[in-house]
Amino acid sequence: MISFGILSSSLFFYAFVLVAPVLATQSLSVSVSGPSSVVDVTNLKVVTTIRNTGDEDVRLLNDPDTVITPQWATHTFGVSKVGSETTPDFHGIKVKWSASLAMESNDTTILAPGQSVNYTHDLSKRYDFTHPGTGKYVITARESFTHVDPSGNVGSIVATQGAPATLSLSGALVDVPPLRRSFRFSRRASFVNCTAAQQTQINQATPQAQTYAKNALAYLKTVKAATPRYTTWFGAFNTTRFDTVVSHFTNISSNSFSSFTYDCSCPPTEPGDDVSGLFAYVDPEVFGYINLCPAFFAAPVNGTDSKGGTIIHESSHFVKNAGTDDNAYGQTAAQALAVATPDLAVDNADSHEYFAENNPVLA
């Protein structure tokens, strides 16, 4: 005879299994496709496909350092030549961007479960294939995206890598941007497409940037071991990384920011593009030319994510100064980067900016 108590417990267990909620998941895949052969790099265009492989909506921020924004020629691809360790040189742009500002303006792309979206990218605006030369290439997309989770928190979501593009490249291997030609051979004004009000704001920002750079270098000259300020932004102290940071700020502090050229146009490259989350961008090879965007003019002169700090950020991108990348945006992400991967923190533009701004003040 079956006990009533055992029967009741069994029924409760099965009832729980039947009504227990199924946890929703968020996941993506990203793949790259393109022609099998390309003659001349100006014809090198690939298509990325991002697919929601989960069972709930994914809300992606239109981060210019992801393949979701093909209009910004940032370093969002892995390009390798078959049988060679030499990779193409990056010659696109580097951008200072704010996830929080992008959220405020709802600059997002939402993918429903099973939905996919395709983007076409012109790789001639990003990469110079001169060093590796003609041959067969494998192209993958950056798999990390910035998203807003169901609780409204901003974080990173890593997509599963799908098929890469494999193609043969011949003919011309580099497309020189017009800006690079004209800037090298002609005298340029200090301001391009800037209103009188914008020029005033820039003139207020440049001495602040000069002060930030000077004070940061002076502080570093007093450092002999780990300090809260250094480790917060650059991670665990070691001599090699520390010397790298010193060399970066030695170069940056030698710049005369008041003699740079500032371009205020920052135009959306396609109808409907939202640039409200963008502070500035540069071509790292074109020293002294900074493109300023709406978030720069809305920022305070000093403090966190300030006008003066933005100039430090962008100046660190110049190859002549430090050649930094954008490995993490924002104070929280930059601090996490310093803890997890100090080598990347030393190469991160926002880390340099926040170290220079020193807000809140750290000893």
C-alpha positions in Angstrom: 0.0 0.0 0.0 1.3 3.5 -0.9 1.6 5.9 1.9 -0.6 9.1 1.5 2.3 11.2 2.7 4.6 9.8 0.1 2.0 10.2 -2.6 1.4 13.9 -1.6 5.1 14.6 -1.7 5.4 13.0 -5.1 2.5 15.0 -6.5 4.0 18.2 -5.1 7.4 17.5 -6.7 5.9 16.9 -10.1 3.6 19.9 -9.8 6.7 22.0 -9.0 8.5 20.7 -12.0 5.5 21.5 -14.2 5.1 25.1 -13.0 8.7 26.0 -12.4 9.6 29.0 -14.6 12.0 28.5 -17.5 14.9 30.9 -17.2 15.3 33.2 -20.2 18.7 33.5 -21.8 20.5 36.2 -23.8 22.9 35.1 -26.4 24.3 36.2 -29.8 26.3 34.8 -32.7 28.4 36.9 -35.1 29.7 35.8 -38.5 31.5 37.4 -41.5 31.0 36.8 -45.2 32.5 38.3 -48.3 33.7 37.6 -51.8 36.2 34.8 -52.5 38.6 37.2 -54.2 39.1 40.9 -54.2 41.2 43.1 -56.6 42.3 46.3 -55.0 41.6 47.0 -51.3 39.1 49.8 -52.1 36.8 46.9 -53.2 37.3 45.0 -49.9 33.8 44.9 -48.3 32.5 42.3 -45.9 29.2 41.6 -44.3 28.7 40.9 -40.6 25.6 39.0 -39.5 24.6 39.3 -35.8 21.9 36.9 -34.7 20.0 36.7 -31.5 20.3 33.0 -30.6 18.6 33.3 -27.2 15.0 33.3 -26.2 14.5 36.9 -25.1 15.2 40.4 -26.7 18.7 41.7 -26.7 19.2 45.4 -26.5 22.5 46.5 -27.9 24.0 49.9 -27.5 25.3 51.3 -30.8 28.9 51.3 -29.5 31.3 52.6 -32.2 33.9 50.0 -31.2 31.6 47.1 -32.3 30.6 45.8 -35.7 27.1 47.1 -35.1 28.3 50.6 -36.3 30.0 50.1 -39.7 29.9 53.9 -40.3 32.7 54.3 -37.8 36.0 52.9 -39.1 37.2 51.5 -35.8 39.4 48.4 -35.1 36.6 45.8 -34.9 38.0 42.9 -37.0 40.7 40.3 -36.7 42.5 40.0 -40.0 45.2 37.4 -40.5 47.1 36.2 -43.6 47.2 32.5 -44.1 50.7 31.2 -43.6 52.0 34.5 -42.1 52.2 36.1 -38.7 52.2 39.6 -40.2 48.9 41.4 -39.8 47.6 44.5 -41.6 48.2 47.9 -40.0 45.1 49.6 -38.6 44.6 53.1 -40.0 41.0 53.9 -39.0 39.8 56.1 -36.2 39.7 55.8 -32.4 36.7 57.2 -30.5 35.7 58.4 -27.0 32.2 57.2 -26.3 29.8 57.1 -23.4 27.5 54.1 -22.8 25.4 56.1 -20.3 24.9 58.9 -22.7 23.9 56.4 -25.4 21.4 54.9 -23.0 19.9 58.4 -22.3 19.4 59.0 -26.0 18.2 55.4 -26.6 20.9 54.9 -29.2 20.2 51.1 -29.3 19.5 48.2 -31.6 17.0 45.6 -30.4 17.1 42.1 -31.7 14.2 39.7 -31.0 14.8 36.0 -30.5 15.8 34.5 -33.8 16.2 37.9 -35.5 19.4 38.7 -37.4 20.8 41.9 -38.8 23.4 42.4 -41.5 26.0 45.2 -41.8 28.4 46.0 -44.7 31.8 47.2 -43.7 34.4 48.8 -46.0 37.7 47.5 -44.7 39.8 49.7 -46.9 39.0 52.6 -44.5 40.4 50.6 -41.6 43.4 48.5 -42.7 46.6 48.8 -44.7 47.6 45.5 -46.2 51.0 46.7 -47.5 53.2 44.8 -44.9 51.5 41.3 -45.2 51.1 41.7 -48.9 48.8 40.0 -51.4 47.5 36.6 -50.6 44.7 34.7 -48.7 43.2 36.3 -45.6 40.8 35.1 -42.9 38.6 37.8 -41.4 36.7 37.5 -38.1 34.5 40.1 -36.3 35.0 41.4 -32.7 32.7 39.2 -30.7 32.1 41.6 -27.7 29.1 43.9 -27.7 27.8 46.5 -25.2 24.2 45.7 -24.1 21.6 46.6 -21.6 20.4 43.7 -19.6 16.7 43.2 -18.5 17.5 45.0 -15.2 18.7 48.0 -17.0 22.4 47.5 -16.3 25.0 48.1 -19.0 27.5 45.3 -19.5 29.3 43.2 -22.1 27.8 40.3 -24.0 30.1 38.0 -25.9 28.8 36.5 -29.1 29.6 33.0 -30.4 31.9 33.2 -33.4 30.3 31.9 -36.6 32.0 31.4 -39.9 34.8 33.8 -40.8 35.3 35.3 -44.3 38.1 33.8 -46.3 39.3 35.6 -49.4 42.2 36.3 -51.7 43.4 39.9 -52.0 45.5 41.3 -54.9 46.2 44.6 -56.5 46.4 47.8 -54.5 46.8 47.2 -50.8 46.2 50.5 -49.2 43.7 53.4 -49.6 45.2 56.6 -48.2 42.5 58.8 -46.6 42.2 62.3 -48.1 42.6 63.9 -44.6 46.0 62.3 -44.2 47.2 63.7 -47.6 46.0 67.3 -47.0 47.0 67.5 -43.4 50.6 66.5 -44.1 51.1 69.1 -46.9 49.0 72.1 -46.1 48.7 74.6 -43.2 45.4 74.1 -41.4 43.4 76.5 -39.2 43.1 75.9 -35.5 39.4 75.5 -35.9 37.4 73.7 -38.5 33.6 74.1 -38.7 33.5 75.5 -35.2 31.1 78.3 -34.1 32.4 81.2 -32.0 30.8 79.6 -28.9 32.5 76.3 -29.6 35.9 78.0 -30.1 35.5 79.7 -26.7 34.8 76.3 -25.0 37.8 74.7 -26.7 40.0 77.6 -25.6 38.8 77.0 -22.0 39.6 73.3 -22.3 43.1 73.4 -23.7 44.8 74.9 -20.7 43.0 72.5 -18.5 44.3 69.6 -20.6 47.8 71.1 -20.3 47.5 71.3 -16.5 46.2 67.7 -16.4 49.2 66.4 -18.4 51.7 68.4 -16.5 50.4 67.4 -13.1 50.1 63.7 -14.1 53.7 63.6 -15.1 54.9 65.5 -12.0 53.0 63.0 -9.9 54.5 60.0 -11.7 58.0 61.3 -11.1 57.3 61.0 -7.3 56.1 57.4 -7.5 58.5 54.6 -6.4 56.0 51.8 -5.7 52.3 51.1 -5.8 49.9 54.0 -4.9 46.1 54.1 -4.9 46.0 56.5 -7.8 48.3 54.4 -10.0 46.9 51.0 -9.2 43.3 52.2 -9.5 43.8 53.1 -13.2 46.8 51.0 -14.3 46.7 47.9 -12.0 49.4 46.1 -10.2 52.7 47.9 -10.1 55.6 46.6 -12.0 58.6 48.5 -13.5 57.9 47.7 -17.1 54.3 48.9 -17.1 55.1 51.9 -14.9 57.9 53.0 -17.3 55.4 52.8 -20.2 52.9 55.0 -18.4 55.7 57.5 -17.7 56.8 57.6 -21.3 53.2 58.2 -22.4 52.7 61.2 -20.1 56.2 62.5 -21.0 55.1 62.6 -24.6 51.6 63.9 -23.9 52.8 66.7 -21.6 55.1 67.9 -24.3 52.2 68.6 -26.6 50.9 72.2 -27.1 47.1 71.6 -27.1 46.4 75.2 -27.9 48.1 74.7 -31.3 46.1 71.6 -32.3 43.5 71.6 -35.0 39.9 71.0 -33.7 37.2 70.0 -36.1 33.7 70.5 -34.7 31.6 69.0 -37.5 31.4 65.4 -36.2 28.7 64.6 -38.8 26.5 61.5 -38.7 27.7 59.5 -41.6 24.2 58.1 -42.4 20.7 59.6 -42.0 19.4 59.1 -38.5 22.8 58.3 -36.9 22.9 59.4 -33.2 26.2 61.0 -32.1 25.0 62.2 -28.7 27.1 59.6 -27.0 30.3 60.6 -28.7 32.9 62.9 -27.2 35.6 62.9 -29.9 37.6 60.8 -32.3 41.0 60.9 -34.0 43.0 59.3 -36.7 46.0 58.1 -34.6 48.4 58.8 -37.4 47.3 62.4 -37.9 49.0 64.1 -34.9 47.3 67.2 -33.5 44.0 66.8 -35.3 41.0 66.1 -33.0 37.4 65.8 -34.1 35.0 67.0 -31.4 31.4 65.7 -31.0 28.3 66.8 -29.0 29.2 65.1 -25.7 32.5 67.1 -25.6 30.6 70.4 -25.6 28.1 69.2 -23.0 30.9 68.2 -20.6 32.4 70.3 -17.8 35.8 71.8 -18.3 37.3 69.7 -15.6 36.2 66.6 -13.5 35.3 63.2 -14.7 34.8 62.8 -18.5 35.6 66.5 -18.9 36.6 68.6 -21.8 40.2 68.8 -20.6 40.2 65.0 -19.9 38.8 64.3 -23.4 41.8 66.1 -24.9 44.1 63.9 -22.8 42.2 60.8 -24.0 42.4 61.7 -27.6 46.0 62.8 -27.4 47.0 59.4 -25.9 45.7 57.8 -29.1 48.2 59.5 -31.3 51.0 57.1 -32.3 53.5 59.9 -31.6 52.4 60.0 -28.0 51.2 56.6 -26.8 49.1 54.8 -29.5 46.6 53.7 -26.9 43.4 51.7 -27.7 39.9 51.8 -26.4 39.8 48.6 -24.3 37.3 49.9 -21.8 35.0 52.9 -21.6 34.0 54.6 -18.3 35.4 54.7 -14.8 33.8 51.4 -13.6 35.0 49.4 -16.7 38.5 51.0 -16.6 38.9 50.1 -12.9 37.9 46.5 -13.6 40.3 46.4 -16.5 43.2 47.6 -14.2 42.4 44.7 -11.8 41.9 42.0 -14.4 44.4 42.9 -17.1 46.9 45.6 -16.2 48.7 45.3 -19.6 45.5 46.4 -21.3 44.9 49.2 -18.8 48.3 50.7 -19.6 47.1 50.7 -23.3 43.7 52.1 -22.5 42.9 55.8 -23.4 40.2 56.2 -20.7 42.6 54.9 -18.1 45.0 57.7 -19.0 42.2 60.3 -18.9 40.9 59.2 -15.5 44.4 59.1 -14.1 45.0 62.6 -15.3 41.6 64.0 -14.1 42.1 62.2 -10.7 38.4 62.6 -9.8 37.7 61.6 -7.1 41.1 62.6 -5.7 43.5 59.6 -5.0 46.9 59.9 -3.4 
